[in-house]
Amino acid sequence: MNPERVQRIKTQEKQNCLLVPCVKSLKHLCVIILSLFTLTNPFYNLFAQTPKIDSLLTALKAEKKDTTRYNIFMKLGDCYQNQTPNTANIYYTKAAAIAEVIKDNIRRGEAISRVGWQNIVLGKYKAADSILQLTLELAESSSGIKAQKLKAAVLCSIGVLYEDESNLSQALDYFFKAMKIFEMTKNESGQASNFSDIGIVYMDEHNYTQALEYFFKALKMFDTIGDKNGQAHVLGNIGIIYDDEKNYQQAIDYDFKSLKLFQDLRNKIGQAISLSNIGSVHEQMGNYKQALDYLFKSEQMAETIGDKFGQAINLGSIGSIYSKTGNFKASEVYLKKAIAIDSSIGDRTDLQQFETYLSQLYDTTHRYQLALEWFKKSSVLKDSLFNINKDETITRKEVTFKFERQQDSIKSAQDKKDAVATSDKKRQEFVTASVSIGLLFVLIFSILLFNRFRITQKQKDLIEIQKGDVEKKNVLIETQKKLVEEKNKNHYCPR
């Protein structure tokens, strides 16, 4: 079986246009002969974008504001990302330069992350790694929800990089780190892409049950949010699993759905991969002539867009078919081309398999010294790729992630309970304080009323005493008056 044709898609955040790596490409596609009218022209999809590109270039000439120019460069890059990644990188780099001038780390990180992603697509892993590490530093030095989204996207891209280099344990580590952020920020697009990435790791390990579990989760989420591009890739990956399990009818059903979506989306990279995968299916079924037709068409498209990884896959597959059909001279030429490209980009998994093919070719043609030489190279690489602890490490990482997520959930639930308890306690303290203050006011008011009553009573008593004194005085005055009158009367009476 030939190596898988690897590609991952990107989903754009509506607000920030963050690129989130998603899923690996189609390994096999259906055996039905498809119409290739739009696929045989390498510039077809780019022509479809021409009016939009012309409009953006016109706007760019008249625009002076830095932030607007940044947005235009990013949109221009998006127009080329599925057609000619090198051209897309030119525009993303210009956008990054503007962001650096205006000292906007988030915008700069978004632009640089896209450059890093395009380098992964092109198989330039070393350059991609340096760029993505710089982007991660920018994201971690910033704060806020945009910084978190950028960090998650970069973690996913780095995970893709490790997965493409067959470091599956490291890849899974980064994917789970990204998943925590996606869940925290409730980013469904990011979660769907992340499910697909994790599914690919399990597919690489031939743990198809676990892989399908993650792929169907991703497919459901992509369908919910209406992401056709994501659906296309996940459907293709499900097809890969069914094909590996020799369930060809199921594989054809899913792969054909995937190819149709790629054609509707005019995704040139996806279509090139689909052609390669159709060729792989035909090769497995022994339809070598049809397989070569599809592989050569895919090779032409991969070369046009500068996809070295795709070129290596196609060249190696072509070399394998020529070896099976007895055309050993052509097989040697194509296998060496594939090996040279894989060596330059660091794709060790496919490199190991192509070295094995070349060793077998030399053995078949009785060039035993060369056969032994290439067998040793293949064995050394194989030992570095497949160690005994890899399955256990990957399983342990998922268990650890699930445990940590469970602990986070428990902690979150406890925090909520504590918050409610604290709130209830504060409310109770407030009520108690309010009642106490109310009672204190009542007590103070009562004391004031009592004092007022005492004063009033004293005043009343004093008034009564004074009234009694007045009455006594009046009686005394009245008595004296009568006495005076009596005296006067006796004084004036005749004797």
LUMRORO-877529 format. One line per 2 residues: number of its first residue (from 0); their letters; for each residue x, y, z of N, C-alpha, C. Coordinates in steps of 0.1 Angstrom, whole numbers. Layout:
<sites>
NUM	A	X Y Z X Y Z X Y Z | ...
</sites>
This chain:
<sites>
0	MN	8 -12 0 0 0 0 9 13 0 | 5 22 -9 13 34 -9 11 44 2
2	PE	20 53 5 18 62 16 6 71 13 | 1 77 24 -11 86 23 -7 99 17
4	RV	-16 105 10 -14 118 5 -19 128 15 | -10 135 22 -13 143 33 -17 158 30
6	QR	-28 162 35 -31 176 34 -40 180 45 | -40 192 50 -49 196 60 -56 209 56
8	IK	-68 211 60 -75 223 56 -74 234 66 | -79 245 63 -79 257 73 -93 262 74
10	TQ	-97 266 86 -110 272 88 -107 286 93 | -115 296 88 -113 310 91 -123 314 102
12	EK	-118 321 112 -126 327 122 -133 339 115 | -146 341 117 -153 352 111 -147 365 115
14	QN	-143 366 127 -138 379 132 -124 382 129 | -116 372 133 -101 374 133 -94 367 121
16	CL	-101 358 114 -95 351 102 -83 343 107 | -84 337 118 -73 328 123 -74 315 115
18	LV	-62 310 111 -62 298 104 -60 286 113 | -69 277 113 -68 266 122 -66 253 114
20	PC	-55 246 116 -52 234 108 -63 223 111 | -66 216 101 -76 206 104 -72 192 101
22	VK	-76 186 89 -75 172 88 -66 168 77 | -61 155 77 -53 150 67 -61 147 55
24	SL	-55 146 43 -62 144 31 -67 130 28 | -72 129 16 -78 116 12 -66 107 7
26	KH	-67 95 12 -57 85 8 -61 78 -5 | -74 75 -5 -80 68 -17 -93 75 -21
28	LC	-96 75 -33 -109 79 -38 -116 69 -47 | -128 71 -50 -136 61 -56 -130 57 -70
30	VI	-134 44 -74 -129 39 -87 -137 43 -99 | -147 51 -97 -155 56 -108 -147 66 -115
32	IL	-147 66 -129 -141 76 -137 -149 89 -136 | -142 100 -132 -149 113 -130 -145 122 -141
34	SL	-154 132 -143 -152 142 -153 -141 151 -148 | -130 154 -156 -118 161 -152 -117 174 -159
36	FT	-128 179 -165 -126 191 -174 -121 203 -166 | -126 205 -154 -121 217 -146 -108 214 -139
38	LT	-105 201 -137 -93 198 -130 -80 198 -138 | -82 195 -152 -70 194 -160 -64 208 -163
40	NP	-71 219 -160 -66 232 -162 -61 237 -149 | -48 238 -147 -42 242 -134 -46 256 -129
42	FY	-50 265 -138 -53 279 -135 -68 281 -134 | -76 271 -135 -91 272 -135 -96 280 -123
44	NL	-92 275 -111 -97 281 -99 -92 295 -97 | -80 297 -101 -74 311 -99 -82 321 -108
46	FA	-85 316 -120 -93 325 -129 -106 329 -123 | -112 319 -115 -125 322 -109 -124 333 -98
48	QT	-112 335 -93 -109 345 -83 -105 358 -88 | -102 359 -102 -96 370 -108 -103 383 -105
50	PK	-117 384 -107 -124 397 -104 -122 402 -90 | -122 392 -80 -120 396 -66 -106 402 -64
52	ID	-96 395 -70 -82 399 -69 -80 413 -75 | -86 415 -87 -85 428 -94 -91 439 -85
54	SL	-102 436 -79 -109 446 -71 -100 449 -58 | -94 439 -52 -86 441 -41 -73 449 -44
56	LT	-67 446 -56 -55 453 -60 -58 468 -63 | -70 470 -69 -74 484 -71 -76 492 -58
58	AL	-82 486 -49 -85 492 -36 -71 494 -29 | -62 485 -30 -49 487 -24 -41 499 -28
60	KA	-42 502 -41 -35 513 -47 -40 527 -41 | -53 527 -38 -59 540 -33 -59 541 -18
62	EK	-56 530 -11 -57 530 3 -44 534 10 | -45 543 20 -34 548 27 -33 543 42
64	KD	-45 539 47 -46 535 61 -40 522 63 | -31 521 73 -23 508 75 -32 496 78
66	TT	-42 498 87 -50 486 91 -58 481 79 | -63 490 71 -70 486 59 -61 479 49
68	RY	-49 484 47 -40 478 38 -36 464 43 | -35 463 56 -33 449 62 -44 440 58
70	NI	-56 444 60 -68 435 57 -68 431 42 | -64 441 33 -64 438 19 -54 427 16
72	FM	-42 429 21 -31 419 19 -35 405 24 | -42 405 35 -46 392 41 -57 386 31
74	KL	-66 394 26 -76 388 17 -70 384 4 | -60 391 -1 -53 386 -13 -46 373 -10
76	GD	-40 372 1 -33 359 5 -44 347 5 | -55 350 10 -66 340 11 -70 336 -3
78	CY	-70 345 -13 -74 342 -26 -65 332 -33 | -52 332 -29 -42 323 -35 -39 311 -26
80	QN	-44 310 -14 -39 300 -5 -42 285 -10 | -53 283 -17 -56 270 -22 -52 268 -36
82	QT	-45 278 -42 -41 277 -56 -26 277 -57 | -20 288 -52 -5 290 -53 0 295 -39
84	PN	3 286 -30 7 289 -17 19 299 -16 | 28 298 -26 40 307 -25 35 322 -27
86	TA	26 324 -37 20 337 -39 13 342 -27 | 5 333 -20 -2 336 -8 8 341 2
88	NI	19 335 4 29 338 14 34 352 12 | 36 357 -1 40 370 -4 31 380 2
90	YY	18 378 1 8 388 6 7 387 21 | 8 375 27 7 374 41 20 380 48
92	TK	31 379 41 44 385 46 42 401 46 | 36 406 36 34 421 35 25 425 46
94	AA	15 417 49 5 421 60 12 420 73 | 21 410 75 28 409 88 38 421 90
96	AI	44 426 79 53 438 80 45 450 84 | 33 452 79 24 463 83 21 462 98
98	AE	17 450 102 14 448 117 26 451 126 | 38 448 121 49 450 129 52 465 130
100	VI	49 473 120 51 487 120 41 494 129 | 29 490 129 19 496 138 19 489 152
102	KD	28 480 154 30 474 167 18 466 172 | 12 459 163 0 451 166 4 436 166
104	NI	7 430 178 12 416 178 2 406 174 | -11 409 177 -21 399 173 -22 398 158
106	RR	-23 410 151 -24 409 137 -11 403 130 | 0 407 136 12 402 131 13 386 133
108	GE	8 382 144 8 367 147 -2 360 137 | -13 366 134 -23 360 125 -16 358 111
110	AI	-9 369 106 -3 369 93 8 359 93 | 17 359 103 28 350 103 24 335 104
112	SR	13 333 112 8 319 113 4 313 100 | -2 322 91 -6 318 78 6 314 69
114	VG	17 322 71 29 319 64 34 305 68 | 34 303 81 38 290 87 30 279 81
116	WQ	17 281 81 8 270 76 11 267 61 | 12 277 53 15 275 39 28 267 37
118	NI	38 270 46 50 262 45 48 248 49 | 39 245 58 36 231 60 30 224 48
120	VL	20 232 41 14 227 29 24 224 19 | 34 233 18 45 231 8 56 221 12
122	GK	55 216 24 65 206 29 77 212 34 | 77 225 36 89 232 42 88 233 57
124	YK	91 221 63 89 219 77 98 227 86 | 111 229 83 120 236 91 116 251 92
126	AA	113 256 80 108 270 79 95 272 87 | 86 263 86 73 263 92 75 263 108
128	DS	84 255 112 86 253 127 91 267 133 | 101 273 126 107 286 131 96 296 131
130	IL	88 297 121 77 307 120 67 305 130 | 63 293 132 52 290 142 56 292 156
132	QL	69 289 159 74 292 173 74 307 176 | 78 315 166 77 330 167 63 334 169
134	TL	53 328 162 39 332 164 34 328 178 | 39 317 183 35 312 196 40 322 206
136	EL	52 327 205 57 337 214 49 350 214 | 45 354 202 36 366 200 23 364 207
138	AE	17 352 206 4 349 212 5 349 227 | 16 343 232 17 342 247 21 355 253
140	SS	27 364 246 30 377 251 19 387 251 | 7 383 245 -5 391 245 -15 385 254
142	SG	-26 393 256 -37 389 264 -50 391 257 | -61 385 263 -74 387 257 -78 375 249
144	IK	-91 375 244 -96 364 237 -90 362 223 | -86 373 217 -79 371 204 -66 364 205
146	AQ	-59 367 216 -46 361 218 -48 346 221 | -58 342 228 -61 328 231 -64 321 218
148	KL	-72 327 210 -76 321 197 -64 318 188 | -55 329 188 -43 328 180 -34 316 186
150	KA	-33 316 199 -25 305 205 -30 291 202 | -43 289 202 -49 276 199 -46 272 185
152	AV	-47 282 176 -45 279 161 -30 275 159 | -21 282 166 -7 279 164 -3 266 170
154	LC	-9 263 182 -7 249 188 -11 238 178 | -23 240 172 -27 230 162 -18 229 150
156	SI	-13 240 145 -3 240 134 10 232 138 | 14 235 150 27 228 155 24 213 156
158	GV	12 210 161 8 196 162 8 189 148 | 3 196 138 3 191 124 17 189 120
160	LY	26 198 123 40 197 119 46 184 125 | 44 182 138 49 170 144 43 157 138
162	ED	30 158 135 23 146 130 29 143 116 | 31 153 108 37 151 94 51 145 95
164	ES	58 148 106 71 143 108 71 130 116 | 59 124 117 57 111 124 60 111 139
166	NL	60 123 145 62 124 159 48 125 165 | 41 114 166 27 114 169 24 117 183
168	SQ	33 113 192 31 116 207 32 131 209 | 41 138 203 42 152 204 31 159 198
170	AL	26 154 186 15 160 179 3 160 188 | 0 148 194 -12 147 203 -11 156 215
172	DY	1 158 220 3 167 231 -2 182 227 | 2 186 216 -2 200 211 -17 200 208
174	FF	-22 190 202 -37 190 199 -45 191 211 | -41 184 222 -49 184 234 -48 198 241
176	KA	-36 204 240 -34 217 246 -43 227 239 | -44 226 225 -53 235 218 -68 232 221
178	MK	-71 219 223 -85 216 226 -90 223 239 | -81 224 249 -85 231 261 -89 245 259
180	IF	-82 252 250 -85 266 247 -98 267 239 | -99 258 229 -111 258 221 -124 256 229
182	EM	-123 246 239 -134 244 248 -137 256 257 | -126 262 262 -127 274 270 -134 286 263
184	TK	-130 288 251 -135 299 243 -148 295 235 | -152 283 237 -164 278 230 -163 280 214
186	NE	-152 276 209 -149 277 195 -152 264 188 | -164 263 182 -169 251 176 -160 247 164
188	SG	-157 257 156 -149 254 144 -135 249 148 | -129 255 158 -116 250 163 -117 236 168
190	QA	-128 233 176 -130 220 182 -132 209 171 | -139 213 161 -142 203 150 -128 200 143
192	SN	-121 210 140 -108 208 133 -98 200 142 | -99 203 155 -91 195 165 -94 181 166
194	FS	-107 178 166 -112 164 166 -106 157 154 | -106 163 142 -101 157 130 -86 154 131
196	DI	-79 164 137 -64 162 139 -61 150 148 | -69 149 159 -66 138 168 -70 125 161
198	GI	-81 125 153 -85 113 146 -74 109 136 | -67 118 130 -56 114 121 -45 107 128
200	VY	-42 111 140 -31 105 148 -35 90 150 | -47 88 154 -52 74 156 -52 66 143
202	MD	-56 73 132 -56 66 119 -41 62 115 | -32 71 118 -18 68 115 -13 55 123
204	EH	-19 54 135 -16 42 144 -25 30 140 | -33 31 130 -42 20 126 -52 17 137
206	NY	-55 26 146 -65 25 156 -78 31 151 | -84 23 142 -95 29 134 -108 31 142
208	TQ	-110 24 152 -122 26 160 -121 40 167 | -110 43 173 -108 56 179 -108 67 169
210	AL	-102 64 158 -101 75 147 -115 78 142 | -123 68 140 -137 71 135 -145 78 145
212	EY	-143 75 158 -150 82 168 -147 97 167 | -135 101 166 -131 115 165 -136 121 151
214	FF	-135 114 140 -139 119 127 -154 122 127 | -162 113 133 -176 115 132 -180 127 142
216	KA	-173 129 152 -175 141 161 -172 153 152 | -161 153 145 -158 165 137 -168 167 126
218	LK	-172 156 119 -182 157 108 -195 164 113 | -199 159 125 -212 165 130 -210 180 133
220	MF	-199 184 139 -197 198 142 -196 206 130 | -188 201 120 -187 209 107 -200 210 100
222	DT	-209 200 101 -222 201 95 -230 211 102 | -229 212 115 -237 221 123 -233 236 120
224	IG	-220 238 118 -216 252 116 -215 255 101 | -219 245 92 -219 248 78 -206 249 71
226	DK	-196 242 76 -182 243 70 -181 231 60 | -183 234 47 -182 224 37 -168 219 34
228	NG	-159 228 36 -145 224 34 -140 214 44 | -144 216 57 -141 207 67 -148 194 65
230	QA	-161 194 61 -168 182 58 -161 173 47 | -156 180 37 -150 173 26 -138 165 30
232	HV	-130 171 39 -118 164 43 -121 153 53 | -130 155 62 -134 145 72 -140 133 64
234	LG	-149 136 55 -155 125 47 -144 117 40 | -134 123 34 -123 116 28 -115 108 37
236	NI	-113 113 50 -106 105 59 -113 92 64 | -126 94 65 -135 82 68 -134 72 57
238	GI	-133 77 45 -132 68 33 -118 61 34 | -108 68 38 -95 61 40 -95 49 49
240	IY	-102 51 60 -103 40 70 -110 28 64 | -122 31 58 -130 20 52 -122 13 40
242	DD	-114 21 33 -106 15 22 -95 6 28 | -88 11 39 -78 3 46 -84 -10 51
244	EK	-96 -10 55 -103 -22 60 -109 -30 49 | -106 -26 37 -111 -33 25 -126 -33 23
246	NY	-132 -23 29 -146 -21 28 -148 -11 16 | -146 -15 4 -145 -6 -7 -157 2 -10
248	QQ	-169 -4 -9 -181 3 -12 -183 14 -2 | -181 12 11 -182 23 20 -172 34 17
250	AI	-160 29 14 -149 39 10 -153 48 -2 | -159 41 -12 -163 48 -24 -174 58 -21
252	DY	-184 54 -12 -195 64 -9 -189 76 -2 | -180 75 8 -175 86 15 -165 94 6
254	DF	-157 88 -2 -147 95 -10 -154 103 -21 | -165 97 -26 -172 104 -37 -179 117 -32
256	KS	-185 116 -20 -191 127 -13 -180 138 -11 | -168 134 -7 -157 143 -5 -153 150 -17
258	LK	-151 142 -28 -146 148 -41 -156 158 -46 | -169 155 -45 -180 164 -50 -179 177 -43
260	LF	-177 177 -29 -176 190 -22 -164 198 -26 | -152 191 -29 -140 198 -33 -143 205 -47
262	QD	-150 198 -55 -153 204 -68 -162 216 -67 | -172 215 -58 -181 226 -56 -174 238 -50
264	LR	-164 235 -41 -157 246 -35 -145 251 -43 | -142 245 -55 -131 248 -64 -118 249 -56
266	NK	-116 240 -47 -104 239 -39 -94 231 -47 | -84 238 -53 -74 231 -62 -65 221 -54
268	IG	-61 225 -43 -53 215 -35 -61 203 -32 | -73 205 -27 -81 193 -24 -84 185 -36
270	QA	-86 191 -48 -88 183 -60 -76 175 -64 | -64 182 -63 -52 175 -66 -50 162 -57
272	IS	-53 164 -45 -52 153 -35 -62 142 -39 | -74 146 -43 -84 136 -46 -79 128 -58
274	LS	-73 135 -68 -68 127 -80 -58 117 -75 | -49 121 -67 -38 112 -62 -45 100 -55
276	NI	-55 103 -47 -61 92 -39 -69 83 -48 | -75 88 -58 -82 79 -67 -72 70 -74
278	GS	-61 75 -77 -50 67 -83 -46 56 -73 | -45 59 -60 -41 49 -50 -52 38 -49
280	VH	-65 41 -50 -75 31 -50 -74 21 -62 | -72 27 -74 -70 19 -86 -58 10 -85
282	EQ	-47 15 -79 -35 7 -78 -38 -5 -69 | -45 -3 -58 -48 -14 -49 -57 -24 -56
284	MG	-65 -20 -65 -74 -29 -72 -68 -35 -84 | -55 -31 -87 -48 -37 -99 -51 -30 -112
286	NY	-58 -18 -111 -61 -11 -123 -50 -1 -126 | -38 -6 -130 -26 2 -131 -27 14 -141
288	KQ	-33 11 -152 -33 22 -163 -41 34 -158 | -53 31 -152 -61 42 -146 -54 49 -135
290	AL	-48 41 -127 -40 47 -115 -30 57 -120 | -22 53 -130 -12 62 -135 -18 75 -141
292	DY	-29 74 -148 -36 86 -153 -39 96 -142 | -45 91 -132 -49 100 -121 -36 106 -114
294	LF	-26 97 -112 -14 101 -105 -6 112 -112 | -5 110 -126 2 120 -134 -6 134 -134
296	KS	-19 133 -134 -27 146 -134 -25 153 -120 | -25 145 -110 -23 151 -96 -9 156 -95
298	EQ	1 149 -101 15 154 -101 16 168 -107 | 10 169 -119 10 182 -126 5 193 -118
300	MA	-6 191 -111 -13 201 -102 -4 204 -90 | 2 194 -84 11 196 -73 23 204 -76
302	ET	28 202 -88 40 209 -92 36 224 -95 | 24 226 -101 20 239 -104 18 248 -91
304	IG	13 242 -81 11 250 -68 23 249 -59 | 33 242 -63 45 241 -55 44 232 -43
306	DK	36 222 -44 33 213 -32 43 202 -33 | 55 203 -27 65 193 -27 61 180 -21
308	FG	53 181 -10 49 169 -4 40 160 -13 | 31 167 -20 22 161 -30 30 155 -41
310	QA	40 162 -46 49 157 -56 55 144 -52 | 61 144 -40 68 132 -35 58 120 -35
312	IN	46 122 -30 37 111 -29 34 105 -43 | 31 114 -52 27 110 -65 39 103 -73
314	LG	51 109 -72 62 103 -78 65 89 -73 | 64 88 -59 67 75 -53 56 64 -57
316	SI	44 69 -58 33 60 -62 35 55 -76 | 39 65 -85 41 61 -99 53 51 -100
318	GS	63 54 -92 75 45 -92 71 31 -88 | 62 30 -78 57 17 -73 50 9 -83
320	IY	41 16 -91 33 10 -101 42 5 -113 | 52 13 -117 61 9 -127 69 -4 -123
322	SK	72 -5 -110 79 -16 -105 70 -29 -106 | 57 -27 -103 48 -38 -103 45 -43 -118
324	TG	46 -34 -127 44 -37 -141 57 -41 -149 | 68 -41 -141 80 -46 -148 88 -35 -155
326	NF	84 -22 -154 92 -12 -160 102 -6 -149 | 112 -14 -147 121 -11 -135 129 1 -137
328	KA	133 4 -150 141 16 -152 133 29 -148 | 120 30 -153 112 41 -150 109 41 -135
330	SE	107 30 -129 104 29 -114 116 35 -106 | 128 31 -110 140 36 -103 141 52 -104
332	VY	138 57 -115 138 71 -117 128 79 -108 | 116 74 -108 106 81 -101 107 79 -86
334	LK	112 67 -81 114 65 -67 125 74 -62 | 136 75 -70 147 84 -65 143 98 -65
336	KA	134 103 -74 129 116 -73 121 118 -60 | 112 109 -57 104 110 -45 113 110 -33
338	IA	123 101 -32 132 101 -21 139 114 -19 | 144 120 -30 151 132 -29 142 143 -23
340	ID	130 144 -28 121 154 -23 118 152 -8 | 114 139 -4 111 136 10 123 139 19
342	SS	135 136 14 147 139 22 149 154 24 | 145 162 14 147 177 15 137 183 25
344	IG	125 177 25 114 183 33 112 177 47 | 119 165 49 119 159 62 107 150 65
346	DR	101 145 54 89 136 56 95 122 57 | 97 117 70 104 105 72 95 93 70
348	TD	82 94 72 74 82 70 73 77 56 | 71 86 47 70 83 32 84 79 27
350	LQ	94 86 32 108 84 28 112 69 32 | 108 65 43 111 51 47 104 41 38
352	QF	92 44 34 85 34 26 91 34 11 | 94 46 6 100 46 -7 114 40 -8
354	ET	121 41 3 134 34 4 132 19 4 | 122 15 10 119 0 10 115 -4 -4
356	YL	107 4 -11 104 0 -25 116 -1 -34 | 126 9 -32 138 9 -40 146 -3 -37
358	SQ	147 -7 -24 155 -19 -20 149 -31 -27 | 136 -32 -27 129 -44 -33 131 -44 -48
360	LY	131 -32 -54 134 -31 -69 148 -36 -72 | 158 -32 -64 172 -37 -67 173 -52 -64
362	DT	166 -57 -54 166 -71 -52 160 -79 -63 | 149 -74 -69 142 -80 -80 151 -80 -93
364	TH	159 -70 -94 167 -69 -106 182 -74 -103 | 183 -81 -92 196 -88 -89 208 -78 -86
366	RY	205 -66 -82 215 -57 -78 215 -57 -62 | 221 -68 -57 220 -71 -43 227 -61 -34
368	QL	238 -56 -39 246 -47 -30 237 -34 -28 | 231 -29 -39 223 -17 -37 210 -21 -29
370	AL	205 -33 -31 193 -37 -23 196 -37 -8 | 208 -42 -5 212 -42 9 214 -28 15
372	EW	220 -20 7 223 -6 11 210 2 14 | 200 1 5 188 8 7 179 1 18
374	FK	181 -12 20 173 -19 30 178 -14 44 | 191 -12 45 197 -7 58 192 7 61
376	KS	192 16 50 187 29 52 172 29 57 | 164 21 51 150 20 54 148 15 68
378	SV	157 5 72 155 -1 85 159 9 96 | 170 16 94 173 26 104 162 37 106
380	LK	157 41 95 146 51 96 133 45 102 | 131 32 99 119 26 105 120 24 120
382	DS	132 21 125 134 20 139 132 33 146 | 136 44 140 134 57 146 119 61 146
384	LF	112 56 137 98 60 136 88 51 145 | 91 38 145 82 29 152 88 23 164
386	NI	87 29 175 93 23 187 82 17 196 | 86 8 204 76 -1 211 67 7 221
388	NK	71 19 225 63 26 235 54 36 229 | 54 37 215 46 48 209 31 46 212
390	DE	25 34 210 11 32 213 8 36 227 | 16 31 236 13 33 250 14 48 254
392	TI	23 55 248 25 69 250 13 77 245 | 8 74 233 -3 81 228 -16 78 236
394	TR	-18 65 240 -29 62 248 -29 69 261 | -17 70 267 -15 77 280 -18 91 279
396	KE	-14 97 268 -17 112 266 -32 115 266 | -39 106 259 -54 108 258 -60 106 272
398	VT	-56 96 279 -61 93 293 -58 105 302 | -45 110 300 -41 122 308 -50 134 305
400	FK	-52 136 292 -61 148 288 -75 146 293 | -81 134 292 -94 132 297 -95 134 312
402	FE	-84 129 319 -84 131 334 -83 145 338 | -74 153 330 -73 167 333 -85 174 331
404	RQ	-92 171 319 -105 177 316 -115 174 327 | -115 162 332 -125 158 342 -122 166 355
406	QD	-109 167 358 -105 174 370 -109 189 368 | -107 194 356 -111 208 354 -126 210 356
408	SI	-134 200 351 -148 201 353 -152 200 367 | -145 191 375 -148 190 389 -145 203 396
410	KS	-133 208 392 -129 221 399 -138 232 395 | -143 232 382 -152 243 378 -165 242 386
412	AQ	-170 229 387 -182 227 395 -181 231 409 | -169 228 415 -167 231 429 -165 246 431
414	DK	-159 253 421 -158 267 421 -172 274 421 | -181 268 413 -194 273 412 -201 271 425
416	KD	-199 259 431 -205 257 444 -200 267 455 | -187 269 454 -180 278 464 -186 292 462
418	AV	-187 296 449 -192 309 445 -206 311 451 | -215 300 449 -228 301 454 -229 302 469
420	AT	-220 294 475 -219 294 490 -215 307 495 | -204 313 488 -199 326 492 -210 336 490
422	SD	-218 335 479 -228 345 477 -239 344 487 | -243 331 491 -253 329 501 -248 335 515
424	KK	-235 332 518 -230 337 530 -230 352 531 | -226 358 519 -226 373 519 -240 378 520
426	RQ	-250 371 513 -264 375 514 -269 374 528 | -266 363 535 -270 361 549 -264 372 558
428	EF	-251 374 556 -244 385 564 -251 398 562 | -255 401 549 -261 414 546 -275 415 553
430	VT	-282 403 553 -295 403 559 -294 405 574 | -284 398 580 -282 399 594 -278 413 598
432	AS	-269 419 590 -264 432 593 -276 442 592 | -284 440 581 -296 449 579 -305 448 591
434	VS	-308 436 595 -317 434 607 -312 440 619 | -299 438 621 -292 444 633 -293 459 633
436	IG	-290 464 621 -290 479 620 -304 484 622 | -314 476 617 -328 480 619 -332 480 633
438	LL	-328 469 640 -331 469 655 -324 480 663 | -312 483 658 -305 493 665 -312 507 664
440	FV	-317 509 651 -324 521 649 -337 522 657 | -344 510 658 -356 509 666 -353 512 681
442	LI	-341 506 686 -338 508 700 -334 523 702 | -327 529 693 -323 543 695 -336 552 694
444	FS	-345 548 685 -357 556 684 -366 555 697 | -366 542 702 -373 540 714 -367 548 726
446	IL	-354 548 727 -348 555 738 -351 570 736 | -350 575 724 -354 589 722 -368 592 726
448	LF	-377 583 722 -391 585 725 -393 585 740 | -386 575 747 -387 574 762 -382 587 769
450	NR	-371 591 764 -365 604 769 -375 615 767 | -380 616 755 -390 626 752 -402 625 761
452	FR	-406 613 763 -418 611 772 -415 616 786 | -403 612 791 -399 616 805 -399 631 806
454	IT	-393 638 795 -392 652 796 -406 659 796 | -414 653 787 -428 658 786 -435 656 799
456	QK	-433 644 805 -440 641 818 -435 651 829 | -422 653 829 -417 663 839 -422 677 837
458	QK	-423 681 824 -429 694 821 -443 695 826 | -450 683 823 -464 683 827 -466 684 842
460	DL	-457 676 849 -458 677 864 -455 690 869 | -445 697 863 -441 710 867 -452 720 865
462	IE	-459 718 854 -470 727 851 -481 725 861 | -483 712 865 -494 709 875 -490 716 888
464	IQ	-477 715 892 -472 721 905 -474 736 904 | -470 741 893 -471 756 891 -485 760 892
466	KG	-494 752 885 -508 755 885 -514 755 899 | -509 745 907 -514 744 921 -509 756 929
468	DV	-497 760 927 -492 771 934 -500 784 930 | -503 785 918 -511 797 913 -524 797 920
470	EK	-530 785 920 -544 784 926 -543 788 941 | -532 783 948 -531 786 962 -529 801 964
472	KN	-521 807 955 -519 821 956 -532 829 953 | -540 824 944 -553 830 941 -562 830 953
474	VL	-562 818 959 -570 816 971 -566 826 982 | -553 827 984 -547 836 994 -550 850 991
476	IE	-549 853 978 -552 867 974 -567 870 977 | -575 860 973 -590 862 975 -593 863 990
478	TQ	-586 856 998 -589 856 1013 -584 870 1018 | -573 875 1014 -568 888 1019 -577 899 1014
480	KK	-582 897 1002 -591 907 996 -603 908 1005 | -608 896 1009 -620 896 1017 -618 903 1030
482	LV	-606 900 1036 -602 906 1049 -602 921 1048 | -596 926 1037 -594 940 1035 -608 946 1034
484	EE	-617 939 1026 -630 945 1024 -637 945 1038 | -635 935 1046 -642 935 1059 -637 946 1068
486	KN	-624 948 1067 -618 959 1075 -624 973 1071 | -624 975 1058 -629 987 1052 -644 989 1056
488	KN	-651 979 1056 -665 980 1059 -667 984 1074 | -660 978 1082 -661 981 1096 -656 995 1099
490	HY	-647 1000 1092 -641 1013 1094 -651 1024 1090 | -658 1022 1081 -668 1032 1076 -682 1031 1082
492	CP	-685 1021 1090 -698 1020 1096 -700 1030 1108 | -712 1038 1110 -714 1047 1121 -715 1039 1134
494	R	-710 1046 1144 -709 1040 1157 -723 1042 1164
</sites>
